[in-house]
Structures are given as C-alpha cells and as structure tokens.
Amino acid sequence: MGTLHKYIFKQVFGASFLTVALFVFVLVVGNVVKEVMGEFAAGRIDLSLFIYIIVLIIPGVIPYAMPLGMLTGILLVFGRMSAQSEIVAIKASGRSIFDIAAPVFFLAILTSIFSVAINFYYAPAADSAYKSTLKNLIRNNPLQFIKPGVPVRDFPGYIIYANSAEGKTLKDFRIWEINKNGDVNVSTRSETAEISYNEDTEEIELTMRGVSVDYRRPENPDDLSRPAYIAKMSDAKVSLSLSQILGSYASGKYKLTLLTFGELMKARFNWKLSPSDTPEIRYKRRIEVQTQIQKNFAMAFSIFSMVVLAIPLGIKASRTETFANAGIALALAMGYYLMTVVITWLENYPHLRPDILIWLPNLLFIILGIILFIKASKN
C-alpha cells in the first residue's frame, strides 16, 4: 500500500470510526431510554445490571450504525478532499478515481465481513441474553410491564390500566380486549388484581377480585350506554403471554432474529411446522427463514454498496460541512432501510421470493454508484 493509499485509508478509517461510534451511541441511548431507563430511575435495577444491559444492546445496533457511519465518514473525507482540490491534484498526478478508492473498498470489504459475524452470531446471542435478562426481571417483579397510573399497550389485543398498587396487588384494575380494528370488544373492571409470573408458560397471570365484565355490541362497540350484556363475578383470571413481546425460548418457538447462522440453516425445513401443515404453508415458512438469512447477508453487504455510492457522491458534493454530509448519509440510509422493510413485508407472498428481492436495495445502490463513478472519472 503506497503513501497515498495509506493517507486515504487512515482518513476514512478515522472518520468512519468516529461516526460509527456516534451512531452506535445515539441508537443505544434510544433503546436504553425506551426499555430500561425508567426501571433504573425507579431503582428496580442496580447500576451493574444497567451497564450490563447497555453492553448487550450494543451488538444489536451495530448492523444499523456501521453502514450509516461508513457512509457519513466517506462523505466527510471525500467531500473535504474535493472541496480543497486534493482530488484534482491527485488525478493530475496520473491517479484514477478507482485507484483513489481502492483502500476504501478494502476497508469496506473488511467491515462487511465483520458485520456478517455480528449479524449471524454476536447480535443474536446478545439479543437473546438481553431478552432473557428482561424476562428474569419480570419473573422477580411482574409489575415491570404493568405500571400503576399508566395505560399499558405492550400486549397485542389488550389495553391494561391500574389506578394504584400495593406490592403485587393492583387496585381499581381495568383491562380492555381490542379487536384488529382497534375497537373494544370486552371491558373488564375489578376491585383488585393479584399479579404473578408463571415461568412454565412464560405468562403474567392476573387473578381479579370483584369483577364486572362489559360485553360491547359488535355493531357499535363505542356506545357505552348500550352494552350487549354485563356479567358480574367474584373472581376471574387473565393470562398475558410474554412471548408476544420478548419471544419464547422454548424449543421451536424462537424469533428468527434471535437465531445464529447454524440455527437458521437448521430451521429452514422445520420452522413453526406441524405434520398437518400443507405444502403451501411449509413453503411459506421456508421462505421466511431464507429471507432472514439473506437479510443478514444483505445488511452486511450494504456497507460495501453504500461505499460504492458514497465515494463519487462525496467528490461530487464537494462539501466540508459535517451536518450537510451527515444529512445526505442519513437520507440515503433511510431510503435503503425503507426499501428493506417494504420487501420484508412480502413474506406473506412467498411466490414473489422476498429472499431474493431483499438484495434489490444493494443492487440499486451499486448501479447508481457505478454510474456516478464513471461520470466522476471523466471529469
């Protein structure tokens, strides 16, 4: 590696390292505030566990922070070099733009390989440990998910509210069963509700006393003056599954995002299947697993795709402003992630092969990058 290559490599590596670290910090803070900051502030978890949870969150955000950070770092370095006429001077010495970009491509390949390891091994392992830690917190204190005075919407199909609590007993407890349209089907109110955690079924169990159940009319569920009928009972029990939120760790019930590469490969032909499933269902399940596998590879390769686009774009932009380059990088990354999310929705239409279409954003970025490279090499 010559002097020029070393110079460009050091500049891009330094800028990318700082920007990746910045985006990791931002994403980690967002997750911490959302998930555990309230518990830490309330004293439900100590400092050592709080730090441990932060460490577990980091691998899960790296796959998103690395492409964005690399993109921003390259735009900063090549934008500055172009604005200060360094690119012109280098090309005048007989170096092509492809020669200038060679050390950056080398760095992008190394980073993509590192990202594959993160996506298939470290991120799933850390995410599993993180969710297991949360589950242990709930086992020790089931009120983690049901906080007095705050409507709880974490459990699909339910809205839960308790006016106050003493220990594990909720007072003036209410629970609404919601249909897919967001309408209330059943409204239940109890004087008290005792809360516990069933480790075998991974469920929060609520034993209610002094219960009044209001069944709404299907044709007009919002009309509180005319319920279908009201039932009163001395006690009732409701179970809320934590697997809907945290995923299940029982055999065959993992979330795909929690599986390593080896586990994903084994799951291709037995993911959520039963002997009575039709060939269509089996094919759909296999495509779901293959889409997750290809998504992990595509996310890692997105670093290289964004680098191909970022180099000529940075030269063309000729900007030294950090915020302007960060804005361009953020817009491109958001476009990439939006396309990925839309393609992931196609899992319900396996015949469209979302496991192959998941590579489309990378293909578009590379094609656009090559076009810009050709234009930059002629200027």
C-alpha positions as CSV (number, residue, x, y, z in Angstrom):
1,M,0.0,0.0,0.0
2,G,1.5,3.3,-1.2
3,T,1.7,6.6,0.6
4,L,-1.5,7.9,-1.0
5,H,-3.4,4.7,-0.2
6,K,-2.2,4.9,3.4
7,Y,-3.3,8.5,3.7
8,I,-6.8,7.8,2.3
9,F,-7.2,4.7,4.4
10,K,-6.3,6.5,7.6
11,Q,-8.5,9.4,6.9
12,V,-11.5,7.3,6.0
13,F,-10.9,4.8,8.9
14,G,-10.6,7.6,11.4
15,A,-13.7,9.5,10.2
16,S,-15.8,6.3,9.9
17,F,-14.8,5.0,13.3
18,L,-15.9,8.2,14.9
19,T,-19.2,8.4,13.0
20,V,-20.0,4.7,13.7
21,A,-19.3,5.3,17.4
22,L,-21.6,8.3,17.3
23,F,-24.5,6.5,15.7
24,V,-24.0,3.5,18.0
25,F,-24.2,5.9,20.9
26,V,-27.4,7.5,19.6
27,L,-29.1,4.2,18.9
28,V,-28.1,2.7,22.2
29,V,-29.3,5.7,24.1
30,G,-32.7,5.5,22.3
31,N,-33.0,1.8,23.2
32,V,-32.0,2.4,26.8
33,V,-34.4,5.3,27.3
34,K,-37.2,3.2,25.7
35,E,-36.5,-0.1,27.6
36,V,-34.8,0.3,30.9
37,M,-34.2,3.9,31.9
38,G,-37.5,4.1,33.7
39,E,-36.6,1.0,35.7
40,F,-33.2,2.3,36.5
41,A,-34.6,5.7,37.6
42,A,-37.2,3.9,39.8
43,G,-34.5,1.9,41.5
44,R,-35.8,-1.5,40.2
45,I,-32.4,-2.4,38.6
46,D,-29.0,-1.5,40.0
47,L,-26.1,0.2,38.2
48,S,-24.2,-3.0,37.4
49,L,-27.2,-4.6,35.7
50,F,-28.0,-1.3,33.9
51,I,-24.4,-1.3,32.4
52,Y,-24.7,-5.0,31.5
53,I,-27.9,-4.3,29.6
54,I,-26.3,-1.4,27.7
55,V,-23.4,-3.8,26.7
56,L,-26.0,-6.3,25.5
57,I,-27.8,-3.7,23.4
58,I,-24.6,-2.6,21.5
59,P,-24.2,-5.6,19.2
60,G,-27.8,-5.3,18.1
61,V,-27.4,-1.7,16.9
62,I,-24.0,-2.1,15.2
63,P,-25.5,-3.6,11.9
64,Y,-27.5,-0.4,11.5
65,A,-24.8,2.0,12.7
66,M,-22.0,0.7,10.6
67,P,-23.4,1.3,7.1
68,L,-24.6,4.8,8.2
69,G,-21.3,5.6,9.9
70,M,-19.2,4.4,7.0
71,L,-21.4,6.4,4.6
72,T,-21.0,9.6,6.6
73,G,-17.3,9.1,7.2
74,I,-16.6,8.7,3.4
75,L,-18.8,11.7,2.5
76,L,-16.9,13.8,5.1
77,V,-13.4,12.7,3.9
78,F,-14.0,12.8,0.1
79,G,-16.2,15.9,0.4
80,R,-13.4,17.8,2.2
81,M,-10.7,16.5,-0.2
82,S,-12.8,17.6,-3.2
83,A,-13.6,21.0,-1.7
84,Q,-9.9,21.6,-1.0
85,S,-8.9,20.4,-4.6
86,E,-6.9,17.4,-3.3
87,I,-8.8,15.1,-5.6
88,V,-8.0,17.3,-8.6
89,A,-4.3,17.3,-7.6
90,I,-4.2,13.5,-7.2
91,K,-5.9,13.0,-10.6
92,A,-3.5,15.5,-12.2
93,S,-0.6,13.3,-11.0
94,G,-2.0,10.4,-13.1
95,R,-4.0,8.6,-10.5
96,S,-7.5,7.4,-11.5
97,I,-10.5,7.7,-9.2
98,F,-10.6,3.9,-9.0
99,D,-7.0,4.0,-7.7
100,I,-8.0,6.6,-5.1
101,A,-11.0,4.5,-4.0
102,A,-9.0,1.2,-3.7
103,P,-8.1,1.5,0.0
104,V,-11.7,2.4,0.8
105,F,-13.0,-0.7,-1.0
106,F,-10.5,-2.8,1.0
107,L,-11.8,-1.2,4.3
108,A,-15.4,-1.8,3.1
109,I,-14.8,-5.5,2.5
110,L,-13.2,-6.0,5.9
111,T,-16.1,-4.1,7.6
112,S,-18.7,-6.2,5.7
113,I,-17.0,-9.4,6.8
114,F,-17.0,-8.1,10.4
115,S,-20.7,-7.2,10.0
116,V,-21.6,-10.7,8.9
117,A,-20.1,-12.1,12.1
118,I,-22.1,-9.5,14.1
119,N,-25.4,-10.2,12.2
120,F,-25.2,-14.0,12.5
121,Y,-23.5,-14.6,15.8
122,Y,-22.9,-11.8,18.2
123,A,-26.1,-9.8,17.7
124,P,-28.4,-12.8,18.1
125,A,-26.5,-14.0,21.1
126,A,-26.5,-10.6,22.8
127,D,-30.2,-10.0,21.9
128,S,-31.1,-13.4,23.4
129,A,-29.2,-12.6,26.6
130,Y,-30.8,-9.2,26.7
131,K,-34.4,-10.6,26.4
132,S,-33.5,-13.3,28.9
133,T,-32.4,-10.6,31.4
134,L,-35.6,-8.7,30.9
135,K,-37.6,-12.0,31.4
136,N,-35.7,-12.5,34.7
137,L,-36.6,-9.0,35.8
138,I,-40.3,-9.7,35.1
139,R,-40.1,-13.0,36.9
140,N,-38.8,-11.2,40.0
141,N,-41.1,-8.3,39.6
142,P,-44.1,-8.8,37.3
143,L,-45.1,-5.1,37.6
144,Q,-42.3,-4.3,35.2
145,F,-44.9,-4.3,32.4
146,I,-47.9,-3.1,34.4
147,K,-47.2,0.3,36.0
148,P,-50.0,1.9,38.0
149,G,-51.4,5.1,36.6
150,V,-50.0,4.3,33.0
151,P,-52.1,2.6,30.3
152,V,-50.2,-0.4,29.1
153,R,-50.4,-1.3,25.4
154,D,-47.5,-3.7,25.2
155,F,-49.6,-6.8,24.9
156,P,-51.3,-7.2,21.5
157,G,-55.1,-7.2,21.8
158,Y,-55.2,-5.6,25.2
159,I,-55.1,-2.2,27.0
160,I,-54.4,-2.5,30.7
161,Y,-54.7,0.1,33.4
162,A,-54.4,0.1,37.2
163,N,-55.1,3.1,39.4
164,S,-52.6,2.1,42.1
165,A,-50.7,-0.9,43.6
166,E,-49.6,-2.3,46.9
167,G,-46.9,-4.9,46.4
168,K,-48.1,-7.2,43.7
169,T,-51.8,-6.3,44.2
170,L,-53.2,-3.8,41.7
171,K,-56.2,-1.7,42.7
172,D,-59.1,-0.4,40.6
173,F,-57.8,-2.6,37.8
174,R,-59.2,-2.4,34.2
175,I,-58.5,-4.4,31.1
176,W,-59.9,-3.9,27.6
177,E,-59.9,-6.5,24.9
178,I,-59.2,-4.9,21.5
179,N,-60.0,-6.3,18.0
180,K,-57.9,-5.8,14.9
181,N,-59.8,-2.5,14.1
182,G,-58.9,-1.0,17.5
183,D,-62.5,-1.3,18.8
184,V,-63.2,-2.6,22.4
185,N,-65.0,-6.0,22.4
186,V,-64.9,-6.6,26.2
187,S,-64.2,-4.2,29.1
188,T,-63.4,-5.8,32.4
189,R,-63.1,-4.0,35.8
190,S,-62.1,-5.4,39.1
191,E,-61.6,-4.0,42.6
192,T,-58.2,-5.7,42.9
193,A,-55.9,-7.9,40.8
194,E,-53.1,-10.0,42.1
195,I,-50.2,-10.3,39.7
196,S,-47.8,-13.3,39.4
197,Y,-45.5,-14.8,36.8
198,N,-45.8,-18.4,35.5
199,E,-42.3,-19.5,34.5
200,D,-43.5,-22.7,32.7
201,T,-45.9,-20.9,30.3
202,E,-44.0,-17.5,30.3
203,E,-47.1,-15.7,31.2
204,I,-48.1,-12.9,33.6
205,E,-51.2,-14.1,35.5
206,L,-53.8,-11.7,36.9
207,T,-56.2,-13.0,39.5
208,M,-59.0,-10.4,39.7
209,R,-61.5,-10.0,42.6
210,G,-64.8,-8.2,42.5
211,V,-65.1,-8.4,38.7
212,S,-67.5,-6.7,36.3
213,V,-67.4,-7.6,32.6
214,D,-69.0,-5.3,30.0
215,Y,-69.5,-7.1,26.6
216,R,-69.9,-4.5,23.8
217,R,-72.3,-4.7,20.9
218,P,-70.3,-5.7,17.8
219,E,-72.2,-3.3,15.6
220,N,-71.5,-0.3,17.9
221,P,-68.7,-1.0,20.4
222,D,-68.2,2.6,21.3
223,D,-71.8,3.0,22.6
224,L,-71.2,2.6,26.3
225,S,-74.9,3.2,27.1
226,R,-76.0,0.0,25.4
227,P,-73.7,-2.9,26.2
228,A,-74.6,-6.3,24.9
229,Y,-74.7,-7.5,28.5
230,I,-72.9,-7.1,31.8
231,A,-71.6,-10.0,33.9
232,K,-70.5,-9.9,37.5
233,M,-68.4,-12.5,39.3
234,S,-66.4,-12.8,42.4
235,D,-63.2,-13.6,40.7
236,A,-61.6,-14.2,37.3
237,K,-58.2,-14.9,35.9
238,V,-56.4,-13.5,32.8
239,S,-53.1,-14.7,31.4
240,L,-50.8,-12.4,29.3
241,S,-48.1,-14.1,27.2
242,L,-44.7,-12.5,27.4
243,S,-43.7,-14.4,24.2
244,Q,-45.6,-11.8,22.2
245,I,-43.2,-9.2,23.5
246,L,-39.9,-10.9,24.4
247,G,-40.1,-14.1,22.2
248,S,-40.2,-17.6,23.5
249,Y,-37.1,-19.6,24.4
250,A,-38.9,-23.0,24.3
251,S,-37.8,-25.4,21.5
252,G,-39.2,-24.4,18.1
253,K,-40.5,-21.0,19.3
254,Y,-37.6,-18.7,18.8
255,K,-37.8,-15.5,16.9
256,L,-35.8,-15.6,13.7
257,T,-33.8,-12.6,14.7
258,L,-32.5,-14.5,17.8
259,L,-31.1,-17.4,15.7
260,T,-27.5,-17.8,14.7
261,F,-26.5,-18.9,11.2
262,G,-26.4,-22.5,12.1
263,E,-29.7,-22.4,13.8
264,L,-31.3,-20.6,10.8
265,M,-30.0,-23.2,8.4
266,K,-31.5,-26.0,10.6
267,A,-34.8,-24.1,10.8
268,R,-35.3,-23.8,7.1
269,F,-37.3,-27.0,6.9
270,N,-39.0,-27.2,10.4
271,W,-39.7,-23.5,11.3
272,K,-43.1,-23.5,13.1
273,L,-44.3,-26.5,11.3
274,S,-46.6,-29.3,12.3
275,P,-47.4,-32.6,10.5
276,S,-50.7,-31.3,9.3
277,D,-49.3,-28.3,7.5
278,T,-50.0,-28.1,3.8
279,P,-47.1,-27.8,1.2
280,E,-48.0,-24.1,0.8
281,I,-47.5,-23.4,4.5
282,R,-44.2,-25.3,4.5
283,Y,-43.0,-23.3,1.5
284,K,-44.1,-20.0,3.2
285,R,-42.2,-20.9,6.4
286,R,-39.1,-21.8,4.5
287,I,-39.2,-18.5,2.6
288,E,-39.5,-16.7,6.0
289,V,-36.3,-18.3,7.2
290,Q,-34.4,-17.8,3.9
291,T,-35.5,-14.1,3.9
292,Q,-34.0,-13.7,7.4
293,I,-30.7,-15.4,6.3
294,Q,-30.5,-13.3,3.1
295,K,-31.4,-10.1,5.0
296,N,-28.5,-10.6,7.4
297,F,-26.1,-11.1,4.5
298,A,-27.6,-8.1,2.6
299,M,-27.4,-5.8,5.6
300,A,-23.7,-6.7,6.0
301,F,-23.1,-6.2,2.2
302,S,-24.9,-2.8,2.4
303,I,-21.7,-1.4,3.8
304,F,-19.9,-2.1,0.5
305,S,-22.9,-0.9,-1.5
306,M,-23.1,2.4,0.3
307,V,-19.3,2.8,-0.1
308,V,-19.6,2.4,-3.9
309,L,-22.2,5.2,-3.9
310,A,-20.6,7.4,-1.2
311,I,-17.2,7.9,-2.8
312,P,-18.3,9.6,-6.1
313,L,-21.1,11.3,-4.3
314,G,-18.7,12.8,-1.8
315,I,-16.4,14.0,-4.6
316,K,-19.4,15.5,-6.5
317,A,-20.9,17.2,-3.4
318,S,-17.6,18.9,-2.5
319,R,-18.7,19.8,1.0
320,T,-16.8,20.3,4.1
321,E,-19.9,20.8,6.3
322,T,-20.3,17.9,8.7
323,F,-24.1,18.4,9.1
324,A,-24.7,18.6,5.4
325,N,-22.8,15.3,4.8
326,A,-24.5,13.6,7.7
327,G,-27.9,14.7,6.3
328,I,-27.1,13.2,2.9
329,A,-25.9,10.0,4.5
330,L,-29.0,9.8,6.7
331,A,-31.3,10.3,3.7
332,L,-29.6,7.6,1.7
333,A,-29.5,5.1,4.6
334,M,-33.2,5.8,5.4
335,G,-34.0,5.1,1.8
336,Y,-32.1,1.8,1.9
337,Y,-33.8,0.7,5.2
338,L,-37.2,1.7,3.9
339,M,-36.8,-0.4,0.8
340,T,-35.7,-3.3,3.0
341,V,-38.7,-3.0,5.3
342,V,-41.1,-2.9,2.3
343,I,-39.5,-6.0,0.8
344,T,-39.7,-7.8,4.2
345,W,-43.5,-7.2,4.2
346,L,-43.6,-9.5,1.1
347,E,-43.0,-12.6,3.4
348,N,-46.8,-13.1,3.2
349,Y,-46.4,-13.5,-0.6
350,P,-43.7,-16.1,-0.8
351,H,-44.2,-16.7,-4.5
352,L,-42.7,-13.2,-5.0
353,R,-39.4,-14.5,-3.5
354,P,-38.7,-11.8,-0.9
355,D,-35.5,-13.7,0.0
356,I,-34.1,-12.7,-3.4
357,L,-35.7,-9.3,-3.6
358,I,-34.0,-8.4,-0.3
359,W,-30.9,-7.8,-2.4
360,L,-32.6,-5.2,-4.6
361,P,-31.6,-2.1,-2.5
362,N,-27.9,-3.2,-2.7
363,L,-28.2,-3.7,-6.4
364,L,-29.7,-0.2,-6.9
365,F,-27.0,1.5,-4.8
366,I,-24.2,-0.3,-6.7
367,I,-25.7,0.6,-10.1
368,L,-26.1,4.2,-9.1
369,G,-22.6,4.2,-7.6
370,I,-21.1,2.8,-10.8
371,I,-22.8,5.5,-12.9
372,L,-21.5,8.2,-10.6
373,F,-18.0,6.7,-10.7
374,I,-18.0,6.7,-14.5
375,K,-19.1,10.4,-14.5
376,A,-16.5,11.3,-11.9
377,S,-13.7,9.6,-13.7
378,K,-14.5,11.6,-16.9
379,N,-14.5,15.0,-15.1
